[in-house]
Amino acid sequence: MAKYFKTVMTHFSRYLPPGRVTNNDLSKLMDTNDAWITERSGIKERRFVEEPIATSDLAIEAVKKVLAESNLKPTDFDYIIASTLSPDYYFPGIAPIVQHKLGFPTIPAIDIRVQCSAFVYSTQLADAMLKSGQYKRILLVFSDVQSKLLDLTTNGRNVAVLFGDGAAAVICEAKECSQEEIPQASNQSSGVIDTILGSDGVGAEMLLLRTPGTATRGFLSPETYENGDWHPKMDGRVVFKHAVNRMCEVAETLMERNKISANDIACLIPHQANLRISEMVREKMGLSQDKVFNNIHKYGNTTSATIPICINEALEEGRIKKGDLILTVAFGAGFTWGGSLIRL
């Protein structure tokens, strides 16, 4: 007799470093002001780490919280999937570092590099692994420290004002179920229902951090350092247009193939890149403001961690609850994008 498994996201946690950096704080470092930043992004403040805190340190705090809240131990997990664009070192990634420092057994621990699309990519990967029956419980880790990469001068203003540091962790479990209990939008079974992913390298140089890298002679040179190639660069108009189009496309496809309308969704959780992007996606989907959760005004764009931070905070505030149908959409460097339909 065939066995069926569903993927349930049982616990979410978040960790934001304590250092608040307001728009007024940034105005002391570059030619900007609160009104300019707020109008263009919706951001009022963000969190920056202090030395010597690194990306894995934020991740560890998020994992400690999710372990405490779930009453689980490191030995209860079969796999770790981590995502960051700002690892402690060029290699290795943060997954084995988190694994070692928190005393996890010698289970597989990998990093994926899909930047702001991390949550939806990790969700699909974990879902496939758990539904195969090979694994029972997977830890997802999302962490980024952008503040150490930013050009905090007027030259880097258009990118620097958008980003903040933060981390999140999610526990995914395989639950054996009958064929009738496999999660669908039309039933009340909790779990991951559907995920869509996409990528198009045509936009690779529209949003990137150029060095260090093997495309640069010498990997990293005094010239590339002086040119600021170690700071992230972005063509904001191009990224904005692609983000809105792809996130709307993903949302529409997920709703069409699962035979639901926007009215069936309890909450849309978009990647927190820019409040204007989230608002355009909301309007195109015909959703009221109370059906979208944003916290970009408090944290800025925490890259890989934005969506799980939002879900954790929305649960705490009662904006969403267990049993709700949520839709997540994301767009990031690569270009990469995706969306997931989940019943909590």
C-alpha positions in Angstrom: 0.0 0.0 0.0 1.4 3.4 -1.0 2.4 5.8 1.7 1.7 9.5 1.3 3.4 12.4 3.1 2.7 16.1 3.4 5.1 18.9 4.4 3.9 20.9 7.4 5.7 24.1 8.6 5.3 23.7 12.3 7.3 26.6 13.8 8.7 30.0 12.6 11.2 32.2 14.4 12.9 35.5 13.7 15.9 37.4 15.1 16.8 41.0 14.4 19.9 42.6 15.8 19.2 45.3 18.4 21.0 48.2 16.5 18.3 50.4 15.0 19.3 52.7 12.1 16.7 55.3 11.2 16.5 57.3 8.0 17.7 60.3 9.9 20.7 58.3 11.0 21.5 57.6 7.3 21.1 61.3 6.4 24.2 62.0 8.5 26.2 59.6 6.3 24.8 60.6 2.8 22.8 63.1 1.0 19.3 61.8 1.8 16.4 62.4 4.2 13.5 60.6 5.8 10.9 61.9 3.3 13.0 60.8 0.3 13.6 57.3 1.6 10.0 56.8 2.8 8.5 58.0 -0.4 10.6 55.7 -2.6 10.6 52.5 -0.4 8.3 52.8 2.6 11.3 52.1 4.9 11.6 54.1 8.2 14.3 52.2 9.9 16.4 49.0 9.6 18.7 46.9 11.9 22.5 46.8 11.5 24.8 44.4 13.3 27.8 45.6 15.4 31.2 44.1 15.1 32.2 41.3 15.4 28.7 39.8 14.6 28.6 37.8 11.4 25.8 36.2 9.4 26.0 32.8 11.1 25.6 34.5 14.5 22.2 35.9 13.5 21.2 32.5 12.1 22.2 30.8 15.4 20.0 33.2 17.4 17.0 32.5 15.2 17.6 28.7 15.4 17.9 28.8 19.2 14.5 30.5 19.3 12.8 28.0 17.1 14.3 25.1 19.0 13.1 26.5 22.3 9.6 27.2 21.0 9.2 23.8 19.5 10.9 21.8 22.4 13.0 20.1 19.8 16.7 19.2 20.0 19.4 19.3 17.3 19.3 15.5 17.3 15.7 15.6 16.1 16.6 16.9 12.6 17.7 15.1 9.5 18.8 18.0 7.3 19.7 21.7 7.3 19.0 24.0 4.4 20.4 27.5 4.8 20.3 30.5 2.5 22.3 33.7 2.5 24.1 36.0 0.0 26.4 37.2 2.8 28.1 34.2 4.3 30.8 34.6 7.0 33.4 33.5 4.5 33.5 33.2 0.7 33.3 29.5 1.5 32.1 27.4 3.3 28.5 28.5 3.6 26.7 29.1 6.9 24.9 25.8 7.2 27.8 23.7 8.5 28.9 26.6 10.8 25.4 26.7 12.4 25.3 22.9 12.5 28.7 22.8 14.4 28.1 25.7 16.8 24.7 24.4 17.9 25.7 20.8 18.3 23.7 19.2 15.5 24.7 15.7 14.5 26.6 15.1 11.3 23.5 15.4 9.1 23.6 17.0 5.6 23.9 20.8 5.8 23.8 22.8 2.6 23.6 26.5 1.5 21.5 27.6 -1.5 22.3 30.9 -3.2 19.0 32.4 -4.5 19.1 35.6 -2.5 15.7 37.2 -2.0 13.9 34.1 -3.5 15.3 31.9 -0.7 12.0 31.1 1.1 10.1 29.8 -1.9 13.1 27.9 -3.2 13.8 26.3 0.2 10.2 25.5 0.6 10.0 23.6 -2.7 13.3 21.7 -1.9 12.2 20.7 1.6 8.8 19.7 0.4 10.2 17.4 -2.3 12.6 15.8 0.2 10.0 15.3 2.9 7.4 13.9 0.5 9.9 11.4 -0.7 9.8 9.7 2.7 13.6 9.9 3.0 13.6 12.6 5.7 11.3 13.4 8.6 12.3 16.9 9.8 14.3 19.6 8.0 15.5 22.9 9.4 15.4 26.0 7.1 17.7 28.8 8.0 17.7 32.3 6.5 20.2 35.0 7.4 21.8 38.0 5.9 24.1 40.8 7.0 23.9 43.4 4.3 25.2 46.3 6.3 28.8 45.3 6.0 28.5 45.2 2.2 26.7 48.5 1.6 28.3 51.8 0.3 27.0 54.1 3.0 27.9 57.3 1.1 25.9 59.4 -1.4 27.4 57.3 -4.2 25.7 54.1 -2.9 22.5 55.8 -1.6 20.0 54.2 -4.0 20.9 50.7 -2.7 22.2 51.4 0.8 18.9 52.8 2.1 17.0 49.6 1.2 18.7 46.9 3.2 18.9 45.7 6.8 20.2 42.7 8.7 18.1 39.8 10.0 17.5 36.1 10.3 14.7 33.5 10.5 14.3 29.8 11.0 11.5 27.4 10.0 10.9 23.8 11.0 9.4 21.6 8.3 8.1 18.1 9.1 6.9 15.1 7.1 3.4 14.0 8.2 2.1 10.7 6.9 -1.4 11.1 5.5 -4.1 9.5 3.4 -4.4 10.4 -0.3 -7.5 12.5 0.7 -5.4 14.4 3.3 -2.8 15.6 0.8 -2.9 19.4 1.1 -5.0 21.1 -1.5 -6.4 24.6 -1.7 -9.9 23.1 -1.6 -9.5 21.2 1.6 -8.5 22.2 5.2 -5.4 19.9 5.4 -2.4 21.9 6.6 0.9 21.9 4.7 2.6 23.0 1.5 0.1 22.9 -1.3 2.0 24.2 -4.4 5.2 26.1 -5.3 6.3 27.8 -8.5 9.9 28.8 -9.2 11.6 30.7 -12.1 14.9 32.1 -13.1 16.3 34.2 -16.0 20.0 35.0 -16.1 19.3 37.9 -18.5 19.1 40.0 -15.4 22.2 38.8 -13.6 24.1 42.0 -14.0 21.1 44.2 -13.1 21.4 43.2 -9.4 24.8 41.9 -8.3 27.9 42.1 -6.1 30.7 41.9 -8.7 33.7 41.0 -6.6 35.2 38.9 -5.2 34.7 36.5 -8.0 36.5 34.6 -10.7 35.1 36.9 -13.4 37.6 39.5 -12.0 41.3 39.2 -12.8 43.0 38.3 -9.6 39.6 37.5 -7.9 39.9 40.8 -5.9 42.2 43.6 -6.7 43.0 47.1 -5.4 41.3 48.5 -8.5 38.1 46.6 -8.0 38.1 47.6 -4.4 38.6 51.3 -5.2 35.9 51.1 -7.8 33.5 49.9 -5.1 32.8 46.6 -6.9 32.5 44.9 -3.6 29.3 46.9 -2.9 26.0 45.6 -4.3 24.8 47.4 -7.4 21.3 47.5 -8.8 19.4 49.0 -11.8 16.4 49.9 -9.7 14.0 50.7 -12.5 14.6 47.4 -14.3 14.4 45.3 -11.1 11.2 47.1 -10.0 9.5 46.3 -13.3 10.6 42.7 -13.4 9.7 42.1 -9.7 6.1 43.4 -10.1 5.5 41.4 -13.3 7.0 38.1 -12.0 5.4 38.3 -8.6 2.0 39.0 -10.2 2.5 36.2 -12.7 3.4 33.7 -10.0 0.4 34.7 -7.9 -2.0 34.4 -10.8 -0.7 31.0 -11.9 -0.9 29.6 -8.4 -4.5 30.7 -8.0 -5.5 29.5 -11.5 -4.0 26.0 -11.2 -5.4 25.6 -7.7 -8.8 26.9 -8.7 -9.0 29.7 -6.1 -9.5 33.4 -6.1 -7.9 36.2 -4.1 -10.9 36.0 -1.8 -9.8 32.5 -0.7 -6.4 33.7 0.5 -6.2 34.8 4.2 -3.0 36.8 3.6 -0.4 37.6 0.9 3.1 37.6 2.2 5.4 39.3 -0.3 9.1 39.6 -0.2 9.9 42.9 1.5 12.0 44.7 -1.2 10.0 47.9 -1.6 6.6 48.9 -0.3 5.6 50.2 -3.7 6.3 46.8 -5.2 4.1 45.1 -2.6 1.3 47.7 -3.1 1.4 47.2 -6.9 1.1 43.4 -6.5 -1.7 43.8 -4.0 -3.6 46.1 -6.3 -3.2 43.9 -9.4 -4.5 40.9 -7.3 -7.4 43.0 -6.1 -6.6 42.4 -2.4 -7.6 44.8 0.4 -4.8 46.2 2.5 -5.7 44.0 5.5 -5.0 40.9 3.4 -1.3 41.8 2.9 1.4 41.8 5.6 4.3 44.1 5.3 7.0 45.1 7.9 9.5 46.7 5.6 9.0 50.0 7.4 10.7 48.4 10.5 13.4 46.2 9.0 14.1 47.2 5.4 14.9 44.4 3.0 16.5 41.5 5.0 17.1 39.6 1.8 16.6 35.8 2.3 14.9 36.3 5.7 12.0 38.7 4.8 9.2 36.2 4.2 9.7 33.9 7.2 10.2 37.0 9.4 6.9 38.3 8.1 5.1 35.0 8.7 6.5 34.8 12.3 5.5 38.3 13.1 2.0 38.0 11.4 1.3 34.9 13.5 2.4 36.7 16.7 0.2 39.7 15.9 -2.8 37.5 15.1 -2.9 38.7 11.5 -2.8 35.1 10.4 -3.4 31.9 12.3 -3.1 28.1 12.1 -5.4 26.9 9.3 -5.1 30.0 7.2 -4.3 29.8 3.5 -1.3 32.1 2.7 0.4 33.0 -0.5 4.0 34.0 -0.6 5.7 35.7 -3.6 9.4 36.7 -4.0 11.8 38.1 -6.6 15.5 38.4 -6.3 18.9 38.6 -7.9 19.7 36.1 -10.7 16.9 37.0 -11.7 15.1 34.4 -9.6 11.5 34.4 -8.4 8.7 32.2 -7.1 5.7 31.7 -5.0 4.2 29.2 -2.6 0.7 28.4 -1.5 0.7 27.1 2.1 -2.0 26.2 4.6 -0.6 26.9 8.1 
